[in-house]
Amino acid sequence: MSDDQSYELLGFDNVLLPVGDLAAAVDFYERAGFAVGFRFDEAGIALLKVGGETPGILLRQEEALGHRPPPWPSPRLWIEVADARTAARVLAAAGIPLLDEPFSVATGWTVEVADPWGNVIGFTDYTKRPELGRRP
């Protein structure tokens, strides 16, 4: 491909998650440990911070969703944490139901939760392969 017909993937911007109720979604994600970067209720959006990175998770209210999970399988978004088993305990203590007990993956451990609209968020660590994580 010539230079004028190619492009470079530089990194993630925001990940958009559809939710049926912005206030309920912000409450859920704050209990799950996310900080709100900004909230614009009139536009039906809120940005959740993820680590020190500028992009984040953008919650976007979609009126048609209501309070039910969508009838299709949800993509899974995994976020790196220092220790997924600790995250599981903190999430459970905050009243966030775990989809399953923490499970072993090639790099460490992962635990997943789903918001009320079926968006699945995983918290994964690199305890088995610390050289691959953000904090070796």
MARKE-745604 format. One record per residue: residue number from 1; z, x, y of N, C-alpha, C, CB in turn. Coordinates in steps of 0.001 Angstrom, whole numbers, plus 500000, padded with zeros to 6 digits. Each point is the difference from the previous one (the first is absolute). Glycine has a CB too. Layout:
REM MARKE-745604
+------+--------+--------+--------+--------+--------+--------+--------+--------+--------+--------+--------+--------+
: resi :    nzz :    nxx :    nyy :   cazz :   caxx :   cayy :    czz :    cxx :    cyy :   cbzz :   cbxx :   cbyy :
+------+--------+--------+--------+--------+--------+--------+--------+--------+--------+--------+--------+--------+
:  NUM :      Z :      X :      Y :      Z :      X :      Y :      Z :      X :      Y :      Z :      X :      Y :
...
+------+--------+--------+--------+--------+--------+--------+--------+--------+--------+--------+--------+--------+
//
This chain:
REM MARKE-745604
+------+--------+--------+--------+--------+--------+--------+--------+--------+--------+--------+--------+--------+
: resi :    nzz :    nxx :    nyy :   cazz :   caxx :   cayy :    czz :    cxx :    cyy :   cbzz :   cbxx :   cbyy :
+------+--------+--------+--------+--------+--------+--------+--------+--------+--------+--------+--------+--------+
:    1 : 500000 : 500842 : 498820 : 500000 : 499158 : 501180 : 500000 : 500890 : 501247 : 501224 : 498151 : 498749 :
:    2 : 498016 : 501502 : 502256 : 500026 : 500768 : 501237 : 501274 : 499675 : 500773 : 497472 : 500030 : 500085 :
:    3 : 502877 : 500843 : 500869 : 501237 : 499833 : 500764 : 500077 : 498662 : 500729 : 500059 : 502460 : 500268 :
:    4 : 498795 : 497040 : 500218 : 500023 : 498736 : 500724 : 500114 : 498788 : 499078 : 498648 : 501088 : 501765 :
:    5 : 501322 : 499137 : 496928 : 500136 : 498905 : 499046 : 501253 : 500135 : 499146 : 497527 : 499800 : 499964 :
:    6 : 503408 : 501024 : 500448 : 501239 : 500155 : 499243 : 501186 : 499859 : 500935 : 498855 : 501504 : 498337 :
:    7 : 502270 : 498343 : 501085 : 501231 : 499915 : 500771 : 501125 : 500539 : 499141 : 499164 : 498001 : 501318 :
:    8 : 501941 : 502338 : 499314 : 501145 : 500573 : 499309 : 501140 : 498981 : 500006 : 499302 : 502358 : 500659 :
:    9 : 501328 : 497452 : 498199 : 501180 : 499128 : 499922 : 501190 : 500824 : 500466 : 499036 : 498611 : 498066 :
:   10 : 501567 : 501004 : 503054 : 501052 : 500801 : 500613 : 501401 : 499600 : 499561 : 498501 : 500301 : 501923 :
:   11 : 501695 : 498496 : 497621 : 501326 : 499537 : 499604 : 500102 : 498505 : 500226 : 501001 : 502238 : 500555 :
:   12 : 500129 : 497233 : 499098 : 500219 : 498562 : 500138 : 500306 : 499634 : 501442 : 500832 : 499907 : 497648 :
:   13 : 498686 : 498951 : 502770 : 500431 : 499403 : 501248 : 501120 : 499053 : 499576 : 497683 : 500198 : 501209 :
:   14 : 502208 : 498532 : 499036 : 501026 : 499063 : 499572 : 499582 : 499315 : 498709 : 500694 : 499648 : 502383 :
:   15 : 500287 : 499947 : 496828 : 499781 : 499170 : 498828 : 500394 : 498586 : 500428 : 500441 : 501922 : 498304 :
:   16 : 498653 : 497129 : 501575 : 500276 : 498624 : 500420 : 500461 : 499161 : 498818 : 498295 : 500207 : 501824 :
:   17 : 502816 : 499091 : 498353 : 500514 : 499097 : 498982 : 500037 : 498584 : 500575 : 501379 : 501864 : 498942 :
:   18 : 497997 : 497174 : 500391 : 500057 : 498618 : 500481 : 501339 : 499368 : 499623 : 497489 : 499801 : 499795 :
:   19 : 503102 : 499492 : 501151 : 501265 : 499298 : 499765 : 499872 : 498589 : 500557 : 501336 : 502167 : 500099 :
:   20 : 499448 : 496918 : 499392 : 499940 : 498617 : 500436 : 500912 : 499671 : 501162 : 499415 : 499449 : 497711 :
:   21 : 501610 : 501393 : 502530 : 500969 : 499741 : 501055 : 500460 : 501356 : 500526 : 500755 : 497778 : 498955 :
:   22 : 498890 : 502546 : 502274 : 500283 : 501333 : 500536 : 501496 : 500289 : 500079 : 497885 : 499858 : 501296 :
:   23 : 502897 : 499192 : 499179 : 501447 : 500231 : 500129 : 500640 : 500244 : 498631 : 500039 : 498554 : 502063 :
:   24 : 499597 : 500642 : 496950 : 500547 : 500182 : 498646 : 499549 : 501334 : 499406 : 500015 : 497503 : 499673 :
:   25 : 498741 : 502885 : 500603 : 499492 : 501268 : 499478 : 500731 : 501177 : 500633 : 497761 : 498942 : 499617 :
:   26 : 502433 : 501021 : 501695 : 500727 : 501082 : 500680 : 501413 : 500105 : 499443 : 498628 : 499657 : 502090 :
:   27 : 502033 : 499206 : 497701 : 501350 : 500007 : 499418 : 499991 : 500647 : 498618 : 500567 : 497918 : 501290 :
:   28 : 498487 : 501705 : 497862 : 499902 : 500558 : 498645 : 499828 : 501512 : 500062 : 498997 : 497848 : 499165 :
:   29 : 500054 : 502613 : 501632 : 499698 : 501432 : 500035 : 501100 : 500809 : 500685 : 497578 : 499423 : 500025 :
:   30 : 503115 : 500012 : 500949 : 501153 : 500704 : 500582 : 501099 : 500161 : 498958 : 499444 : 499077 : 502279 :
:   31 : 500801 : 499882 : 496909 : 500998 : 500115 : 498936 : 499578 : 501034 : 498960 : 500645 : 497606 : 500368 :
:   32 : 498033 : 502594 : 499482 : 499482 : 500989 : 499049 : 500008 : 501416 : 500589 : 498569 : 498208 : 498985 :
:   33 : 501889 : 501947 : 502254 : 500167 : 501322 : 500578 : 498938 : 500430 : 500996 : 501108 : 500543 : 497933 :
:   34 : 497961 : 498582 : 502405 : 498956 : 500353 : 500953 : 500479 : 499755 : 501431 : 498238 : 499442 : 498286 :
:   35 : 501354 : 501439 : 502633 : 500257 : 499804 : 501426 : 498748 : 499383 : 500621 : 501631 : 501973 : 500089 :
:   36 : 498587 : 497125 : 500859 : 498879 : 499368 : 500689 : 499576 : 500901 : 501150 : 500802 : 497671 : 499364 :
:   37 : 497914 : 502716 : 500643 : 499452 : 500812 : 501078 : 499686 : 499151 : 501215 : 499064 : 501578 : 498321 :
:   38 : 500355 : 497268 : 501456 : 499788 : 499019 : 501050 : 499781 : 498643 : 499354 : 499018 : 501748 : 501549 :
:   39 : 501163 : 497227 : 499265 : 499815 : 498632 : 499539 : 499315 : 499225 : 501115 : 502047 : 500113 : 498484 :
:   40 : 496900 : 499167 : 501186 : 499245 : 499213 : 500963 : 499827 : 498612 : 499398 : 498782 : 502055 : 500943 :
:   41 : 502236 : 497111 : 499241 : 500029 : 498675 : 499372 : 498819 : 499124 : 500401 : 502467 : 500172 : 499951 :
:   42 : 497089 : 499925 : 501307 : 498902 : 499156 : 500460 : 498720 : 500267 : 499204 : 501029 : 499960 : 502287 :
:   43 : 498797 : 501281 : 497265 : 498821 : 500361 : 499201 : 500292 : 499915 : 498503 : 499234 : 501501 : 501855 :
:   44 : 502024 : 498231 : 497784 : 500365 : 499885 : 498590 : 500001 : 501324 : 499259 : 499068 : 497738 : 500059 :
:   45 : 501310 : 503363 : 500629 : 500007 : 501315 : 499346 : 501293 : 500761 : 500297 : 497494 : 500068 : 500157 :
:   46 : 502862 : 500803 : 498925 : 501114 : 500925 : 500181 : 499652 : 501268 : 499233 : 501716 : 498110 : 500275 :
:   47 : 498612 : 503041 : 500306 : 499733 : 501274 : 499342 : 501300 : 500577 : 499465 : 498022 : 500415 : 501506 :
:   48 : 501972 : 499933 : 497212 : 501142 : 500649 : 499370 : 499743 : 501496 : 499941 : 500518 : 497931 : 498641 :
:   49 : 500482 : 502858 : 501720 : 499874 : 501454 : 499954 : 500175 : 500492 : 498563 : 500864 : 500179 : 502373 :
:   50 : 498413 : 500891 : 497299 : 500136 : 500653 : 498700 : 500158 : 501488 : 500281 : 498599 : 498220 : 498770 :
:   51 : 502617 : 502290 : 501088 : 500244 : 501404 : 500279 : 499675 : 500339 : 501442 : 499514 : 500533 : 497623 :
:   52 : 500064 : 500719 : 502606 : 499675 : 500444 : 501340 : 498540 : 499839 : 500351 : 501848 : 501574 : 499812 :
:   53 : 497393 : 497758 : 499338 : 498570 : 499845 : 500230 : 499733 : 498885 : 501008 : 499541 : 500826 : 497672 :
:   54 : 499395 : 499320 : 503108 : 499639 : 498982 : 500985 : 499504 : 498724 : 499336 : 499434 : 501811 : 501608 :
:   55 : 499652 : 498255 : 497418 : 499600 : 498755 : 499344 : 501187 : 499392 : 499254 : 497637 : 500858 : 499775 :
:   56 : 502260 : 497874 : 499963 : 501065 : 499341 : 499268 : 499469 : 498816 : 499223 : 501629 : 500740 : 501720 :
:   57 : 499267 : 498344 : 498005 : 499635 : 498767 : 499305 : 499947 : 498904 : 501054 : 501076 : 500743 : 497787 :
:   58 : 497772 : 498655 : 502358 : 499815 : 498947 : 500984 : 500117 : 498661 : 499291 : 498510 : 501474 : 501435 :
:   59 : 502528 : 497772 : 498918 : 500155 : 498642 : 499475 : 499178 : 499079 : 500880 : 502332 : 500475 : 499079 :
:   60 : 496832 : 498697 : 500300 : 499155 : 499073 : 500763 : 500200 : 498595 : 499453 : 498290 : 501818 : 500476 :
:   61 : 502181 : 497292 : 500388 : 500229 : 498619 : 499571 : 498682 : 499310 : 499726 : 502113 : 499913 : 501331 :
:   62 : 497798 : 499508 : 497483 : 498826 : 499230 : 499580 : 500508 : 498601 : 499683 : 498750 : 502059 : 499064 :
:   63 : 500950 : 497002 : 501794 : 500529 : 498639 : 499874 : 499748 : 499379 : 498630 : 499647 : 499744 : 502431 :
:   64 : 499229 : 500537 : 496956 : 499644 : 499368 : 498732 : 500904 : 500430 : 498850 : 497664 : 499885 : 500808 :
:   65 : 503048 : 501234 : 499346 : 500824 : 500488 : 498890 : 501282 : 499208 : 499816 : 499058 : 502239 : 500399 :
:   66 : 501509 : 497242 : 500679 : 501278 : 499310 : 499863 : 501046 : 500940 : 499433 : 498811 : 497821 : 499675 :
:   67 : 501988 : 501707 : 499392 : 501057 : 500810 : 499389 : 499753 : 500227 : 498524 : 501598 : 499113 : 501670 :
:   68 : 497159 : 500953 : 497920 : 499719 : 500177 : 498582 : 499182 : 501267 : 499787 : 500076 : 497506 : 499646 :
:   69 : 500093 : 503136 : 499231 : 499146 : 501141 : 499695 : 498542 : 499550 : 499879 : 501922 : 501141 : 498820 :
:   70 : 497148 : 499722 : 501541 : 498594 : 499611 : 499851 : 499650 : 499816 : 498528 : 499421 : 501238 : 502113 :
:   71 : 499546 : 497967 : 497592 : 499639 : 499726 : 498603 : 499214 : 501146 : 499353 : 499971 : 497576 : 500569 :
:   72 : 499964 : 503578 : 500063 : 499276 : 501153 : 499451 : 500977 : 501153 : 499840 : 497823 : 499258 : 501078 :
:   73 : 501873 : 501695 : 498067 : 500875 : 501168 : 499861 : 500035 : 500802 : 501300 : 499494 : 500093 : 497533 :
:   74 : 501675 : 500399 : 502798 : 500159 : 500755 : 501237 : 499785 : 501492 : 499764 : 501601 : 498264 : 500832 :
:   75 : 497760 : 502409 : 500131 : 499978 : 501467 : 499909 : 501436 : 500513 : 500101 : 497662 : 500117 : 501025 :
:   76 : 502563 : 501077 : 498521 : 501320 : 500589 : 500079 : 499971 : 501153 : 501000 : 500502 : 499330 : 497607 :
:   77 : 500456 : 500684 : 503284 : 500152 : 501063 : 500982 : 501274 : 500753 : 499649 : 498773 : 498684 : 501821 :
:   78 : 501082 : 502591 : 497876 : 501171 : 500806 : 499661 : 500327 : 500928 : 501152 : 499436 : 499880 : 497553 :
:   79 : 501852 : 500240 : 502743 : 500500 : 500828 : 501083 : 500933 : 501047 : 499399 : 499797 : 498094 : 501685 :
:   80 : 500031 : 503140 : 498749 : 500832 : 501085 : 499479 : 501413 : 499913 : 500576 : 497957 : 501459 : 499752 :
:   81 : 503023 : 498686 : 499370 : 501409 : 500086 : 500370 : 500596 : 501216 : 499304 : 500180 : 497474 : 500314 :
:   82 : 500980 : 502949 : 500119 : 500636 : 501164 : 499379 : 500434 : 499704 : 498572 : 500767 : 500745 : 502251 :
:   83 : 499754 : 498038 : 497501 : 500507 : 499652 : 498678 : 499805 : 498499 : 499768 : 501697 : 501897 : 500090 :
:   84 : 497387 : 497743 : 499049 : 499676 : 498592 : 499756 : 501149 : 499245 : 499339 : 497610 : 500651 : 499796 :
:   85 : 503177 : 500026 : 499377 : 501117 : 499304 : 499351 : 501077 : 499639 : 501021 : 499526 : 501232 : 497856 :
:   86 : 500693 : 499639 : 503131 : 500926 : 499666 : 501084 : 499425 : 498850 : 500817 : 500846 : 502386 : 500089 :
:   87 : 497854 : 497668 : 500206 : 499350 : 498918 : 500739 : 500199 : 498670 : 499275 : 498295 : 501624 : 500909 :
:   88 : 501586 : 498382 : 497769 : 500181 : 498770 : 499215 : 501392 : 499419 : 500205 : 498371 : 500855 : 498301 :
:   89 : 502637 : 499986 : 501690 : 501373 : 499519 : 500201 : 500184 : 499422 : 501402 : 500822 : 501717 : 498363 :
:   90 : 498629 : 498965 : 502652 : 500125 : 499536 : 501381 : 499249 : 498685 : 500191 : 500221 : 502380 : 500788 :
:   91 : 498578 : 497520 : 498668 : 499222 : 498761 : 500100 : 500735 : 498839 : 499344 : 497883 : 501341 : 500010 :
:   92 : 502624 : 498866 : 498796 : 500729 : 498938 : 499293 : 501239 : 499576 : 500786 : 499167 : 500895 : 497801 :
:   93 : 501539 : 500071 : 502777 : 501198 : 499680 : 500787 : 499641 : 499214 : 501261 : 501108 : 502074 : 499121 :
:   94 : 497660 : 498099 : 501396 : 499543 : 499269 : 501187 : 499428 : 498631 : 499635 : 499520 : 502188 : 501117 :
:   95 : 500542 : 497446 : 497595 : 499498 : 498695 : 499568 : 498504 : 499955 : 499781 : 501864 : 499015 : 501218 :
:   96 : 497500 : 502144 : 498636 : 498564 : 500067 : 499732 : 499821 : 500077 : 498484 : 499507 : 501159 : 502241 :
:   97 : 499917 : 497827 : 497131 : 499825 : 500039 : 498541 : 498991 : 501070 : 499581 : 500557 : 497559 : 499901 :
:   98 : 499794 : 503214 : 499104 : 499104 : 501007 : 499435 : 499066 : 499318 : 499009 : 501736 : 501832 : 500303 :
:   99 : 497008 : 498606 : 499649 : 499079 : 499431 : 499018 : 500362 : 500466 : 498597 : 498186 : 499920 : 501735 :
:  100 : 502430 : 501246 : 498158 : 500420 : 500567 : 498725 : 500983 : 501114 : 500304 : 497795 : 499411 : 498860 :
:  101 : 502823 : 501106 : 500127 : 500849 : 501172 : 500173 : 499119 : 501178 : 500399 : 501687 : 499137 : 498299 :
:  102 : 498879 : 501899 : 502366 : 499187 : 501184 : 500303 : 499343 : 500524 : 498724 : 501523 : 500585 : 501931 :
:  103 : 497208 : 499824 : 498212 : 499275 : 500495 : 498831 : 499467 : 501401 : 500278 : 499375 : 497643 : 499346 :
:  104 : 500463 : 503098 : 499575 : 499554 : 501379 : 500082 : 498489 : 500055 : 500223 : 501897 : 500713 : 498504 :
:  105 : 497678 : 500158 : 502401 : 498587 : 500290 : 500243 : 499826 : 501514 : 499893 : 499697 : 497946 : 501519 :
:  106 : 499076 : 502523 : 498545 : 499723 : 501419 : 499794 : 500730 : 500902 : 500993 : 497788 : 499344 : 499102 :
:  107 : 502432 : 500169 : 502118 : 500632 : 500840 : 501016 : 501496 : 499779 : 500150 : 497851 : 499988 : 501160 :
:  108 : 502664 : 498911 : 498310 : 501428 : 499701 : 500153 : 500322 : 498590 : 499562 : 500111 : 501609 : 501880 :
:  109 : 500436 : 497597 : 499054 : 500412 : 498627 : 499723 : 499431 : 499073 : 501062 : 502110 : 500812 : 498884 :
:  110 : 497710 : 497923 : 500742 : 499485 : 498973 : 500910 : 500742 : 498698 : 499750 : 497724 : 501103 : 500067 :
:  111 : 502497 : 498156 : 501019 : 500519 : 498644 : 499912 : 499138 : 499144 : 500923 : 502397 : 500785 : 499468 :
:  112 : 497310 : 497987 : 500113 : 499156 : 499115 : 500792 : 500733 : 498713 : 500372 : 497991 : 500958 : 498865 :
:  113 : 501647 : 498522 : 502317 : 500485 : 498700 : 500468 : 498782 : 499221 : 500481 : 502304 : 500931 : 500668 :
:  114 : 497853 : 497767 : 499457 : 498939 : 499161 : 500564 : 500605 : 499161 : 501115 : 498733 : 499928 : 497788 :
:  115 : 500532 : 499967 : 503308 : 500474 : 499133 : 501075 : 499718 : 498544 : 499612 : 499596 : 501820 : 501753 :
:  116 : 500858 : 497220 : 499035 : 499800 : 498590 : 499630 : 498537 : 499561 : 499897 : 502151 : 499572 : 501099 :
:  117 : 496909 : 501263 : 499352 : 498576 : 499651 : 499946 : 499263 : 500784 : 498928 : 500084 : 499461 : 502422 :
:  118 : 500658 : 501266 : 496752 : 499395 : 500700 : 498874 : 499512 : 501410 : 500288 : 499367 : 497803 : 499215 :
:  119 : 500852 : 502719 : 501992 : 499640 : 501388 : 500294 : 500975 : 500919 : 499270 : 499043 : 499359 : 502274 :
:  120 : 500440 : 501543 : 496909 : 500841 : 500876 : 499186 : 500123 : 501368 : 500670 : 499296 : 498776 : 497897 :
:  121 : 501955 : 501631 : 502325 : 500304 : 501301 : 500588 : 500775 : 500796 : 498965 : 500036 : 499064 : 502377 :
:  122 : 499495 : 502143 : 497364 : 500693 : 500895 : 499089 : 500662 : 501122 : 500772 : 498375 : 499442 : 498186 :
:  123 : 502754 : 500984 : 501331 : 500714 : 501138 : 500560 : 500006 : 501058 : 498916 : 501462 : 498564 : 501553 :
:  124 : 497859 : 502548 : 498697 : 499790 : 501002 : 498965 : 500478 : 501370 : 500461 : 498048 : 498691 : 499148 :
:  125 : 502436 : 502099 : 499903 : 500478 : 501338 : 500355 : 499229 : 501068 : 499235 : 502276 : 499061 : 500483 :
:  126 : 497988 : 502178 : 499869 : 499344 : 501150 : 499381 : 501049 : 500909 : 499362 : 498112 : 499876 : 501682 :
:  127 : 502890 : 499514 : 497708 : 501090 : 500791 : 499424 : 499547 : 500846 : 498814 : 501579 : 498241 : 500754 :
:  128 : 497365 : 501349 : 498552 : 499479 : 500797 : 498884 : 499007 : 501059 : 500473 : 500326 : 498032 : 498498 :
:  129 : 499052 : 501741 : 502640 : 498986 : 500915 : 500550 : 500249 : 500202 : 501497 : 498307 : 499245 : 498259 :
:  130 : 502835 : 501329 : 502114 : 500343 : 500109 : 501417 : 498986 : 500776 : 500824 : 502346 : 499870 : 499315 :
:  131 : 496896 : 501022 : 500069 : 499005 : 500774 : 500738 : 498877 : 499126 : 500538 : 500546 : 501958 : 498577 :
:  132 : 499293 : 496826 : 500898 : 498959 : 499083 : 500457 : 500478 : 499042 : 501099 : 499003 : 500160 : 497729 :
:  133 : 502301 : 499752 : 502451 : 500561 : 499048 : 500965 : 499971 : 500539 : 501420 : 501455 : 499109 : 498201 :
:  134 : 498942 : 500027 : 502707 : 500047 : 500374 : 501409 : 501152 : 500950 : 500298 : 498966 : 497812 : 500567 :
:  135 : 502051 : 502172 : 498596 : 501166 : 500864 : 500191 : 500244 : 500798 : 498730 : 501015 : 498370 : 501645 :
:  136 : 498204 : 502714 : 498165 : 500167 : 500802 : 498754 : 501350 : 500686 : 499928 : 497551 : 500373 : 499968 :
+------+--------+--------+--------+--------+--------+--------+--------+--------+--------+--------+--------+--------+
//
